[in-house]
Structures are given as structure tokens and as C-alpha cells.
Amino acid sequence: MSRYTGPIWKVSRRLGYSILENGKELKKRDTIPGQHGQSRQKKKTEYGLQMAEKQKIRYTYGVSERQFQRLFILAKSDKKTPTGLKFLQILESRLDNLVFRMGFASTRRQARQLVNHGHILVNGKKVDIPSYLVELNDVISFKEKSQNLQIVTEVLNTKPSTPSYVDVNATKRTGKYVRYPEREELSSDINEAQVIEFYNRKI
């Protein structure tokens, strides 16, 4: 299954979860899509609950099913950190996600475009792969010709809040990934334990 590129708002309403993490998708309508809205929603089975949690994470970070499973296996191989937390930390380490977290893009989709179009450097070298996993203390910056991109300027002018696990210099448009996020710094609306149970059946 490829990465989803369709309407995010419909997916957010179906899952009852803000994929953009700002709640905008659910402000006007918080019922599932369709003519009859909430009346169409059925009680989910245990498998359905696990699938929903998996979809929340997959759509939030914009990864394909194959990438998702590969990263889960990578997280499971780490014996020092709980699998659920390590999985989320790996997803947070994606280059497109960190460009978003550092406030250089308003959404992860926008961040992915910046990376795809070759505007982003990691430790001074161009990286145009959104799924690239950034290491701790790596520095993310912009190519010299991309320093004054209007789309980035507009986002920075809104003074977006940034998490404490990244160190950002908005003037120089650089950011460093200083540490892995703690669980409480990530969305409390995600239940990664359900995802672990889902994949324990398959892997």
C-alpha cells in the first residue's frame, strides 16, 4: 500500500483524531464522513481498535504500510527502550517530521515537499529523502538559494512553538535534533500499545 495522498480531513473525521495535530479538521464536524454521520458508526471490535490506532500513526506521519511495518520491526529490535516509545521516536526522527517540528513548515506534507524539492541540508549535505532518519546532534538547514523561501518565511512569521527536543535558530533557519522525545511530549491521543498487539499477531 502506497502513502496516502488524499483528503486528510475526511480521514481525521473517520478516526476521530486530528492528523494535523491542531484540531482544525474536527472543529466544524467531529462525526464520521457521510450523510448520516455518527449514526453510521458501529462499535469497534478489538481488532478494529488496534487497526484504528495503527492508522492514526500511519496517517499522522505519512508513511506507507511497508515503511510502517519496517520501522516497527526496527523498533522491536531495540532492547533498551520500550517498543512503543522507540517506534514513535523513530517516526519523530524522520527528516520531514523534524522539518515540521522545527517550525519550517506548517504541515508534514509541506515539509515533505521542501525535502523532495532539494531545499534541505543535513550536516551541510543535501538530503531529498523525506523518510531519511536523522541522528542525534545532526543539523538541519536550508540550501543557500533556499534561505528566503516565502513559504518558510510565512510559517516562521507565525512564531510556531517547537518541542524541546529540537534546538532551532529561526534567524539562521537551522535546527539541531538534540535528543529523542519523551512519551509525554507526544500525542496522548495515540495508544501505541494497540499497535504492538496488532503486529504481535503478524510478526
C-alpha positions in Angstrom: 0.0 0.0 0.0 1.4 3.4 -1.0 1.5 6.5 1.1 -2.0 8.2 1.3 -2.2 11.5 -0.6 -6.0 12.0 -0.4 -8.1 14.4 1.8 -6.7 14.5 5.3 -9.9 16.0 6.9 -12.1 13.0 5.9 -9.6 10.6 7.5 -9.4 12.7 10.6 -13.2 12.6 11.0 -13.3 8.9 10.4 -10.7 8.2 13.0 -12.0 11.0 15.4 -8.4 12.2 15.7 -6.6 15.3 14.4 -3.9 14.1 12.0 -2.6 17.6 11.6 -2.4 17.8 15.4 -4.1 21.2 15.6 -7.7 20.1 15.8 -8.8 22.1 12.7 -10.2 19.1 10.9 -12.7 18.3 13.8 -13.8 21.9 14.6 -16.8 22.1 12.2 -17.7 18.4 12.2 -16.4 15.7 14.5 -18.6 12.9 13.2 -17.5 10.4 10.6 -18.0 11.3 6.9 -21.3 10.5 5.2 -24.9 11.6 5.1 -25.8 10.1 8.5 -22.7 10.9 10.4 -22.5 9.5 13.9 -25.5 7.2 13.4 -23.4 5.1 10.9 -20.6 4.5 13.4 -20.6 0.9 14.8 -18.9 -0.3 17.9 -15.4 -1.5 17.1 -14.0 -4.9 17.7 -10.6 -5.3 19.5 -9.1 -5.8 16.0 -10.9 -2.7 14.8 -9.5 -0.6 17.7 -6.0 -1.8 17.0 -6.3 -1.0 13.3 -7.6 2.5 14.1 -4.6 3.2 16.3 -2.3 2.0 13.6 -4.0 4.2 11.1 -3.8 7.2 13.3 0.0 6.9 13.5 0.4 6.0 9.8 -1.6 8.9 8.5 -0.1 11.3 11.0 3.5 10.6 9.9 2.5 10.0 6.2 4.2 6.6 5.8 3.3 3.7 3.6 2.2 0.3 5.1 5.5 -1.2 4.1 7.5 1.6 5.7 5.4 1.4 8.8 6.0 -2.3 9.3 9.7 -2.0 8.6 10.1 0.8 11.2 8.1 -1.3 13.7 10.5 -4.2 13.3 13.4 -1.8 13.8 11.8 -0.5 17.0 11.2 -4.0 18.3 14.8 -4.9 17.8 15.9 -2.3 20.4 16.1 -4.0 23.8 16.8 -0.8 25.8 13.7 1.2 25.1 10.0 0.0 25.2 8.9 -0.9 21.7 6.0 1.6 21.6 8.1 4.5 22.6 11.0 3.6 20.4 8.6 3.3 17.4 7.3 6.8 18.0 10.9 8.1 18.5 11.9 6.6 15.1 9.0 8.2 13.4 9.8 11.5 15.0 13.4 11.1 13.7 12.2 11.2 10.0 13.6 14.3 8.2 10.2 15.5 7.0 8.8 15.3 10.5 11.7 17.2 12.0 11.5 20.0 9.4 7.8 20.3 10.5 8.7 20.1 14.3 11.3 22.8 13.8 8.6 25.2 12.5 9.9 25.4 8.9 6.7 24.0 7.5 3.0 24.3 8.6 2.3 20.6 8.0 4.3 17.4 7.4 3.1 17.4 3.8 4.6 20.8 3.3 7.8 19.7 5.0 7.9 16.6 2.7 7.7 18.9 -0.3 10.6 21.0 0.9 12.7 17.9 1.3 11.6 16.4 -2.0 12.5 19.6 -3.9 16.0 19.6 -2.5 15.8 22.6 -0.3 17.0 20.8 2.9 20.5 20.0 4.1 21.6 17.6 6.8 25.0 18.4 8.2 25.6 20.6 5.1 24.7 17.9 2.6 21.6 17.8 0.5 19.1 15.1 1.5 15.9 14.8 -0.6 14.5 11.7 1.0 11.7 12.6 3.5 12.0 9.2 5.2 15.7 9.8 6.0 16.3 9.0 9.7 18.1 11.9 11.3 20.7 11.1 14.0 21.0 12.9 17.3 23.0 16.2 17.0 22.5 16.3 13.3 21.9 19.9 12.0 19.1 20.6 9.6 19.4 23.7 7.4 18.5 25.2 4.0 20.5 25.4 0.8 21.8 28.9 0.3 19.4 29.6 -2.6 16.5 28.4 -0.4 17.2 30.6 2.6 14.5 33.1 1.7 11.7 30.8 0.6 8.4 32.7 1.0 6.5 29.7 2.2 9.1 29.2 5.0 9.1 32.9 5.9 5.3 32.9 6.2 5.4 29.9 8.6 8.2 31.4 10.8 6.3 34.7 11.0 3.6 32.9 12.9 6.2 32.1 15.5 5.3 28.4 15.8 6.0 26.6 19.0 8.8 24.0 18.8 9.4 21.0 21.1 12.3 21.0 23.5 14.0 18.0 21.8 15.0 20.3 18.9 17.1 23.4 19.1 16.1 26.0 16.5 17.7 29.2 15.3 14.9 30.8 13.3 17.0 33.7 12.1 19.6 31.4 10.5 16.9 28.8 9.7 18.8 26.0 11.2 17.8 23.3 13.8 19.5 20.6 15.7 18.0 17.3 16.8 19.3 17.3 20.4 17.5 14.3 22.0 14.8 11.7 21.5 11.4 12.9 22.6 9.9 11.5 25.9 6.5 9.9 25.7 4.7 12.7 27.4 5.9 15.1 24.7 4.0 13.2 22.0 0.3 12.9 21.4 -1.7 11.4 24.3 -4.5 10.5 21.8 -2.3 7.7 20.4 -2.3 4.3 22.1 0.8 2.6 20.7 0.1 -0.4 22.9 -2.7 -1.3 20.5 -0.3 -1.2 17.6 2.1 -3.5 19.4 -0.7 -6.0 19.9 -1.7 -5.7 16.2 1.8 -6.5 15.0 2.4 -9.2 17.5 -0.2 -11.2 15.7 1.6 -10.8 12.4 5.3 -10.7 13.1 
